[in-house]
Amino acid sequence: MTQAAGPARNVILTVDDDPGVSRAVARDLRRRYGESYRIVRAESGASALEALRELKLRGDQVAVLLADYRMPEMNGIEFLEQALDVYPRARRVLLTAYADTNAAINVIDLDHYLLKPWDPPEEKLYPVLDDLLEAWQAADRTCAGVTKVVGHRWSARSSGVREFLARNQVPYRWFSSDEPEGRRLLAAAGADGERLPLVVTPDGTPLVAPEDAELADRVGLATTPAAAFYDLVVIGGGPAGLGAAVYGASEGLRTVLVERSATGGQAGQSSRIENYLGFPDGVSGAQLTGRARRQAAKFGAEILTAREVTGLEVGGASRTVRFSDGSAIAAHSVILATGVSYRQLDAPGCRDLTGCGVFYGSALTEAAACQGHDVYIVGGANSAGQAAMYLARQAKSVTLLVRAESLEASMSHYLIQQIDGMRTITVRTGTVVECAHGTDHLEQLTLRELASGRTELVDAQWLFVFIGAAPLTDWLEGTLLRDERGFVLAGPDLSDDGGPPPGWELDRPPYHLETNVPGVFVAGDARAESAKRVASAVGEGAMAVMLVHRYLEQS
């Protein structure tokens, strides 16, 4: 291993077993980034891991890892997977030849792969590295500048805070209230440990059991609108909302996106999306939506977090969006992209144990604690299958509980094949959760076979639930037309004959994604008869912006 001399700086590490290629990569990296980063190169996976451990002991930060795929003894995938344990936040790039582009690299959260040769670097190497370094620099990597969370393993609110921070890509360190460092932080903050979690912000401010709005404000997330009036308000930060924000802002509209929890929606909680166009090796929901959020901000979209919308009012050409705290903003147009929320499991005991062993959605922050344990997942669609594949990497076993008689009707074929090939995953069809048992956390489940009625009591500490979704549209009652399940009607679905809805006063019919209120559009999962896929949601968000332009031009 060799490295540039000089004072300690952030690091870019490259590993390739071909000395000539290794020197060439390091040369191109130093030419562009040598003044700001220490360039470290290694010629084997083992020596690169040794270098990473030395850097860790010195307190250096590694920004990007570039690894060649075809290396003897330890290939690039194996190296990057082990490097995750040392520098989990470093951006990861795999160097491949054309023959290797089908490599099974979905076992790690790969940020990019580069084809060799990468000449000219100005076109093929530097733009990729620039984006990755910008993303890495967006968060403070030092311990002192990271939010600290002290909580109890089986505290629902502790789990909720961790999930909120993780999904908003806020770096944090977790300390159990039972461990010495956790007790030290509690004592320093003057907290008695009865009310958890304790959150210590990067500036040292202690927050005891904070609500999301206070937490968002204290960790640097925008919660207050910069203006009172916009061209476009996008409500909801899932794929449809982010797509609308990107296209709205990039096309010159004064755009604000309002999200009640964290950008990404259900897609942002997915451990792996493998059928999204342009990502042949898959991408995690957090990666995809994180990039989309940065892209929207790059074009000037304003993003508000932890703001709950409770009302929509129409006054002439203005559309007013009201928040739960009584404040409001107005705009010429509104795009509803509120998505859906997971339905609650109504089995006895589940409600009381939510967040204490029973989780809705993937709850990826809990995955590490599942190591060596038996995990149960309820659901038979893609989200349940993706979670099963992800959790099976660390859990002792994963049992997929499916009400239907097979997975074929609700899960993609590629995912069924992956599950069939995973030894640690068992699929139990025609089976439901009858009851959840436990005091302060989940301890056991009663399962029931639908065909025979036979019940079985199993030990379980982890239950993840994916049983369909309901639209988040109750606040629109009396303003917008919805179907019997609460999904928003738009365009030709507004009336049986495809004509304008009752009360429509314009001399044109509603546009395809336009609701019964002119200038208010709906995109993504909240729309009646939508496809419920990430790609279609993004497309509808972009289409809605096109229709907003058409509406504004005719207003």
C-alpha positions in Angstrom: 0.0 0.0 0.0 1.2 3.5 -0.8 -0.2 6.9 0.0 0.4 10.5 -0.5 2.4 12.2 2.2 1.2 15.3 4.1 -1.2 16.3 6.8 -4.2 14.2 7.6 -7.1 14.8 5.2 -10.2 13.0 4.1 -9.3 9.9 2.0 -10.1 8.3 -1.3 -8.9 4.7 -1.5 -8.5 2.6 -4.6 -7.6 -1.0 -4.8 -6.6 -3.0 -8.0 -4.3 -6.0 -8.2 -2.9 -4.8 -11.6 0.0 -2.4 -10.6 -0.3 -0.5 -13.9 -4.0 0.0 -13.5 -3.6 0.9 -9.8 -1.0 3.6 -10.6 -3.2 4.9 -13.4 -6.3 5.3 -11.1 -4.2 6.9 -8.4 -2.6 9.3 -10.9 -6.0 10.4 -12.3 -7.4 10.8 -8.8 -4.4 12.9 -7.5 -4.6 15.2 -10.6 -8.2 16.1 -9.7 -8.5 15.7 -6.0 -5.0 15.6 -4.6 -5.2 19.0 -3.0 -8.3 18.2 -1.0 -8.0 14.5 -0.4 -5.3 12.0 0.5 -5.2 9.3 -2.2 -4.5 5.9 -0.9 -3.9 2.9 -3.2 -3.6 -0.8 -2.5 -3.0 -3.8 -4.7 -5.1 -6.4 -2.9 -8.3 -6.6 -0.9 -6.4 -7.7 2.2 -3.9 -4.8 2.1 -6.7 -2.4 1.5 -8.6 -3.6 4.5 -5.5 -3.2 6.6 -5.1 0.3 5.3 -8.7 1.1 6.3 -8.2 -0.2 9.8 -5.1 2.0 10.2 -7.0 5.0 8.9 -9.8 4.3 11.4 -7.4 4.2 14.3 -6.0 7.5 13.3 -9.5 9.0 13.1 -9.2 9.7 9.3 -12.4 9.7 7.3 -12.8 7.8 4.0 -15.0 9.4 1.5 -14.9 7.0 -1.5 -13.8 3.4 -2.1 -12.9 2.3 -5.6 -12.4 -1.5 -6.0 -11.6 -3.6 -9.1 -14.0 -6.5 -9.5 -11.7 -9.2 -10.7 -9.0 -9.6 -8.0 -7.6 -13.0 -6.7 -8.3 -14.2 -3.2 -10.7 -11.4 -2.5 -12.7 -9.8 -5.3 -14.0 -6.2 -5.3 -17.5 -7.1 -4.1 -16.1 -9.1 -1.1 -13.7 -6.2 -0.3 -16.5 -3.6 -0.4 -18.8 -5.8 1.7 -16.1 -6.1 4.4 -15.2 -2.4 4.1 -18.8 -1.6 5.1 -17.9 -2.7 8.7 -15.0 -0.2 8.9 -16.4 2.8 7.0 -20.2 2.2 6.5 -20.7 5.7 5.1 -18.0 5.7 2.5 -19.3 5.8 -1.1 -18.6 2.6 -3.0 -17.6 2.2 -6.6 -16.8 -1.0 -8.5 -14.4 -1.0 -11.5 -15.6 -3.6 -14.0 -14.9 -4.7 -17.6 -17.9 -5.1 -20.0 -17.8 -8.9 -19.3 -18.5 -8.3 -15.6 -21.5 -6.0 -15.8 -23.8 -8.8 -14.8 -21.8 -9.4 -11.6 -24.1 -10.1 -8.6 -23.4 -6.8 -6.9 -26.7 -6.4 -5.2 -25.4 -7.8 -2.0 -24.0 -4.4 -1.1 -25.4 -0.9 -1.5 -23.2 0.0 -4.4 -23.2 3.7 -5.4 -21.8 3.3 -8.9 -19.8 1.0 -11.1 -17.3 2.2 -13.7 -16.4 0.4 -16.9 -12.7 0.1 -17.7 -11.1 1.9 -19.4 -12.5 5.1 -18.0 -10.6 7.4 -20.4 -11.1 10.3 -20.7 -11.5 10.8 -16.9 -12.9 14.3 -17.5 -16.0 12.6 -19.0 -16.2 9.1 -17.4 -14.5 9.3 -14.0 -14.6 12.9 -12.5 -18.3 13.6 -12.9 -19.1 10.4 -11.1 -16.6 11.1 -8.3 -17.8 14.8 -8.0 -21.4 13.7 -7.3 -20.3 11.0 -4.8 -18.0 13.4 -2.9 -20.7 16.1 -2.8 -23.1 13.6 -1.3 -20.5 12.4 1.2 -19.7 16.0 2.2 -23.3 16.8 2.8 -23.1 15.3 6.3 -20.6 15.8 9.1 -18.6 12.6 9.5 -16.9 13.3 12.8 -18.2 11.8 16.1 -18.4 15.2 17.7 -20.6 16.6 15.0 -23.1 13.6 14.9 -26.4 13.5 16.6 -26.5 11.1 19.5 -29.6 9.1 20.4 -29.9 7.3 23.8 -32.8 5.0 24.2 -34.1 1.6 25.1 -34.1 -1.4 22.7 -37.8 -1.9 23.2 -38.9 1.7 23.2 -41.4 2.5 20.4 -40.4 6.2 20.4 -36.7 5.4 20.4 -37.3 3.3 17.3 -39.3 6.0 15.7 -36.6 8.6 16.3 -33.9 6.4 14.8 -36.1 5.7 11.8 -36.9 9.4 11.3 -33.2 10.4 11.4 -32.1 7.5 9.1 -34.8 8.2 6.5 -33.9 11.9 6.5 -30.2 10.9 6.1 -29.2 12.6 9.3 -26.0 10.9 10.7 -26.5 9.7 14.3 -25.0 7.3 16.8 -27.1 5.0 18.9 -26.4 4.3 22.6 -28.5 1.9 24.7 -29.6 3.4 28.0 -28.1 0.3 29.6 -24.5 0.8 28.4 -21.9 3.0 30.1 -21.7 5.7 27.4 -25.5 5.9 27.3 -25.7 6.4 31.1 -22.9 9.0 30.8 -24.9 11.0 28.3 -28.1 10.7 30.3 -26.2 12.0 33.4 -24.6 14.9 31.5 -28.0 15.9 30.2 -29.6 15.7 33.6 -32.1 13.1 32.3 -33.5 10.4 34.6 -33.8 7.8 31.9 -37.6 7.5 32.5 -38.5 9.5 29.4 -36.7 8.2 26.3 -35.1 8.7 23.9 -32.6 11.4 24.8 -31.3 13.1 21.6 -28.2 15.2 21.8 -27.8 17.5 18.7 -24.4 18.2 17.1 -24.2 21.5 19.1 -24.7 19.7 22.4 -28.4 20.5 23.0 -30.2 17.7 24.8 -33.8 16.9 23.7 -35.9 14.6 25.8 -38.4 12.5 23.8 -38.7 15.2 21.1 -41.5 15.2 18.6 -40.6 15.0 14.9 -41.1 18.7 14.2 -38.8 19.8 17.0 -36.3 17.1 16.1 -36.2 18.1 12.5 -35.7 21.8 13.4 -32.8 21.1 15.8 -30.9 18.8 13.4 -31.0 21.2 10.5 -33.9 20.1 8.4 -36.0 22.8 6.9 -39.5 23.1 8.6 -40.5 26.7 7.9 -41.4 27.9 4.4 -39.3 30.7 3.0 -42.2 32.4 1.3 -46.0 32.7 1.6 -46.8 32.1 -2.0 -45.4 29.7 -4.7 -46.1 28.6 -8.2 -46.4 25.0 -7.1 -46.9 23.2 -3.8 -46.1 19.5 -3.9 -47.6 17.6 -1.0 -45.8 14.3 -0.3 -42.1 13.4 -0.7 -42.3 9.9 -2.2 -41.2 9.1 -5.8 -44.2 11.0 -7.3 -43.6 14.1 -5.2 -39.8 14.1 -5.7 -40.3 13.7 -9.4 -42.7 16.6 -9.5 -40.3 18.7 -7.4 -37.4 18.0 -9.7 -39.3 18.8 -12.9 -41.2 21.8 -11.4 -38.1 23.5 -10.1 -35.9 22.6 -13.1 -38.5 24.2 -15.4 -38.5 27.5 -13.5 -41.5 27.1 -11.1 -41.2 28.4 -7.6 -41.6 25.0 -6.0 -42.0 23.8 -2.4 -42.3 20.2 -1.4 -44.0 19.4 1.9 -43.4 16.1 3.7 -44.9 15.0 7.0 -42.1 12.5 7.9 -39.3 11.8 5.5 -38.8 12.0 1.8 -38.9 8.7 0.0 -42.3 7.4 1.1 -42.7 3.6 1.1 -40.1 3.4 -1.7 -37.6 5.1 0.6 -38.0 2.2 3.1 -37.3 -0.5 0.6 -34.1 -2.4 1.1 -33.7 -3.1 -2.6 -35.5 -2.0 -5.8 -34.4 -4.2 -8.6 -36.8 -3.4 -11.5 -36.3 0.3 -11.7 -35.1 1.5 -15.1 -31.4 2.3 -15.3 -30.3 0.3 -12.2 -29.7 -3.2 -13.6 -28.0 -4.2 -10.3 -30.7 -2.8 -8.1 -30.7 0.2 -5.8 -31.9 0.7 -2.2 -34.9 3.0 -1.6 -32.7 5.2 0.5 -30.1 5.7 -2.2 -32.7 6.4 -4.9 -34.8 8.9 -2.9 -31.7 10.5 -1.4 -30.3 11.2 -4.9 -33.8 12.5 -5.9 -33.9 14.8 -2.9 -30.5 16.2 -3.7 -31.5 16.7 -7.3 -34.6 18.6 -6.4 -32.6 20.9 -4.1 -30.0 21.4 -6.8 -32.7 22.9 -9.1 -33.9 25.1 -6.3 -36.9 23.3 -4.9 -37.6 24.0 -1.2 -38.2 20.9 0.9 -40.0 21.1 4.2 -39.9 18.2 6.6 -42.2 17.2 9.5 -45.0 19.4 8.4 -48.5 17.8 8.4 -51.0 19.1 5.9 -54.5 19.2 7.3 -56.5 21.2 4.7 -56.8 22.5 1.2 -58.8 25.6 0.4 -59.8 27.2 -2.9 -60.1 31.0 -3.3 -60.2 32.3 -6.8 -56.9 31.5 -8.5 -55.2 30.7 -5.2 -54.9 27.3 -3.6 -54.2 27.4 0.1 -52.5 24.6 2.0 -53.1 24.5 5.7 -50.8 22.9 8.3 -51.6 21.2 11.6 -50.1 24.2 13.6 -52.5 26.6 12.0 -50.1 28.2 9.5 -50.6 28.1 5.8 -49.0 28.7 2.4 -50.6 29.4 -0.9 -49.8 28.7 -4.6 -51.2 28.9 -8.1 -51.2 25.1 -8.3 -50.9 22.0 -6.1 -49.8 18.4 -6.8 -51.0 15.8 -4.3 -48.5 13.0 -4.0 -49.4 11.9 -0.5 -48.9 8.2 -1.3 -50.2 5.5 1.0 -49.5 4.1 4.5 -49.2 0.5 5.5 -52.4 -1.0 6.9 -52.4 -2.0 10.5 -52.5 -5.6 11.6 -55.7 -6.0 13.6 -54.6 -9.1 15.5 -54.9 -8.7 19.3 -51.7 -7.5 20.9 -50.2 -6.0 17.8 -51.2 -2.4 18.5 -49.7 -2.4 22.0 -46.4 -3.9 20.7 -45.9 -1.6 17.7 -42.4 -0.3 17.8 -41.5 -2.9 20.4 -41.0 -5.9 18.1 -43.9 -5.2 15.7 -42.9 -2.9 12.9 -44.7 -1.6 9.8 -42.6 -1.3 6.7 -39.0 -2.4 6.5 -37.7 -0.5 9.6 -34.2 -0.9 8.3 -32.7 0.7 11.5 -33.8 -2.5 13.3 -32.1 -4.9 10.9 -28.8 -5.1 12.7 -30.5 -6.1 15.9 -32.1 -9.1 14.1 -28.8 -10.8 13.7 -29.0 -14.4 14.8 -32.7 -14.1 15.5 -35.8 -15.7 14.0 -37.8 -13.0 12.0 -41.4 -13.1 10.8 -42.8 -11.1 7.9 -46.5 -10.7 7.1 -47.3 -10.0 3.4 -47.0 -11.4 -0.1 -46.2 -8.4 -2.3 -42.8 -7.0 -3.4 -42.2 -4.9 -0.4 -42.5 -8.0 1.9 -40.2 -10.0 -0.5 -37.6 -7.3 -0.6 -37.6 -7.1 3.2 -37.2 -10.8 3.5 -34.2 -10.9 1.2 -32.6 -8.0 3.1 -33.2 -9.4 6.6 -32.1 -12.9 5.6 -28.6 -11.6 5.3 -28.3 -11.4 9.1 -31.2 -13.2 10.7 -31.0 -16.8 11.7 -34.2 -17.4 9.8 -37.0 -15.5 8.0 -40.5 -16.8 7.8 -42.8 -15.1 5.3 -46.5 -15.4 6.3 -48.8 -15.1 3.3 -52.6 -15.2 3.5 -52.9 -16.3 -0.1 -52.2 -19.8 -1.4 -49.2 -18.6 -3.5 -46.9 -15.6 -4.1 -47.5 -15.6 -7.9 -50.5 -13.2 -7.8 -48.8 -10.4 -5.9 -45.0 -10.7 -6.1 -42.7 -10.2 -9.1 -41.3 -13.3 -10.7 -37.6 -12.3 -10.2 -38.2 -11.8 -6.4 -40.0 -15.2 -6.1 -36.9 -16.8 -7.7 -34.5 -15.1 -5.3 -36.6 -16.2 -2.3 -36.7 -19.8 -3.6 -32.9 -19.7 -3.7 -32.4 -18.4 -0.1 -32.0 -21.2 2.4 -32.8 -19.1 5.4 -36.3 -18.0 4.1 -39.4 -20.1 4.6 -42.7 -19.3 2.9 -45.9 -20.3 4.7 -48.9 -19.7 2.5 -52.5 -19.7 3.8 -51.2 -18.6 7.2 -52.1 -15.5 9.3 -51.1 -14.0 12.6 -53.9 -14.7 15.1 -52.4 -12.9 18.1 -49.2 -11.2 19.3 -48.0 -11.9 22.9 -45.5 -10.0 25.1 -45.3 -7.5 28.0 -42.9 -4.7 27.1 -41.8 -6.3 23.8 -42.9 -9.0 21.4 -42.2 -12.5 22.7 -44.5 -14.9 20.9 -47.0 -15.2 18.0 -50.0 -17.4 17.5 -50.2 -18.4 13.9 -53.3 -19.9 12.2 -53.6 -22.0 9.1 -56.7 -20.8 7.2 -57.5 -24.1 5.5 -57.4 -26.3 8.6 -57.9 -23.7 11.4 -54.9 -25.2 13.2 -53.0 -22.8 15.5 -49.4 -22.8 16.5 -47.5 -20.8 19.2 -44.0 -19.7 18.1 -41.3 -17.7 19.8 -40.7 -14.4 18.1 -39.2 -11.0 18.9 -39.4 -9.5 15.4 -42.5 -9.1 13.2 -42.5 -6.9 10.1 -45.9 -6.2 8.5 -46.6 -5.4 4.8 -50.3 -6.0 4.3 -51.4 -3.5 1.7 -51.8 0.2 2.0 -54.4 2.9 2.5 -54.3 6.4 1.0 -53.6 9.4 3.3 -56.5 11.5 2.0 -59.0 11.8 4.9 -58.1 15.5 5.2 -59.5 16.1 1.7 -63.0 15.1 2.6 -65.5 17.7 1.2 -62.9 19.2 -1.1 -61.8 16.6 -3.6 -63.7 13.6 -5.0 -62.4 10.2 -3.9 -63.4 6.6 -4.5 -64.9 4.3 -1.9 -61.4 3.4 -0.6 -60.2 7.0 -0.3 -58.1 7.2 -3.5 -58.3 10.6 -5.3 -60.2 10.6 -8.6 -58.8 12.5 -11.5 -59.3 13.1 -15.2 -61.7 10.7 -17.0 -62.3 8.8 -13.7 -64.1 11.8 -12.2 -67.4 10.8 -13.9 -68.9 7.7 -15.3 -69.1 9.1 -18.8 -65.6 10.6 -18.8 -67.0 14.1 -18.9 -66.4 17.0 -16.4 -67.4 16.4 -12.8 -70.4 18.1 -11.0 -69.6 21.7 -10.3 -66.8 22.0 -12.9 -67.0 25.5 -14.3 -64.3 25.6 -17.0 -65.0 25.2 -20.7 -62.5 22.4 -20.9 -62.6 18.9 -19.3 -60.2 18.2 -16.5 -56.7 17.2 -17.6 -55.6 13.6 -17.2 -54.2 14.0 -13.6 -56.4 17.0 -12.6 -58.9 16.6 -9.8 -62.4 18.1 -9.6 -60.7 21.4 -8.4 -58.9 23.1 -11.3 -55.1 23.5 -10.7 -55.0 20.7 -8.2 -53.5 17.5 -9.5 -52.8 14.1 -8.1 -49.8 11.7 -8.9 -48.6 8.4 -7.7 -50.2 5.9 -5.3 -52.8 8.3 -3.9 -54.5 8.4 -7.4 -57.3 6.0 -8.0 -56.4 3.2 -10.4 -52.7 4.1 -10.3 -50.1 1.4 -11.1 -48.5 1.4 -7.6 -44.9 1.2 -9.0 -42.0 3.5 -8.4 -41.4 4.1 -12.1 -45.0 5.0 -12.8 -45.1 7.3 -9.8 -42.0 9.2 -11.0 -43.6 9.5 -14.4 -46.9 10.8 -13.1 -45.0 13.4 -11.0 -43.3 14.6 -14.2 -46.5 14.5 -16.2 -48.4 16.5 -13.5 -45.8 19.3 -13.9 -46.4 19.4 -17.6 -50.1 19.7 -16.9 -49.5 22.4 -14.3 -47.7 24.5 -17.0 -50.7 24.0 -19.3 -53.1 25.1 -16.5 -51.0 28.2 -15.7 -50.8 29.2 -19.3 -54.6 29.2 -19.7 -55.3 30.8 -16.3 
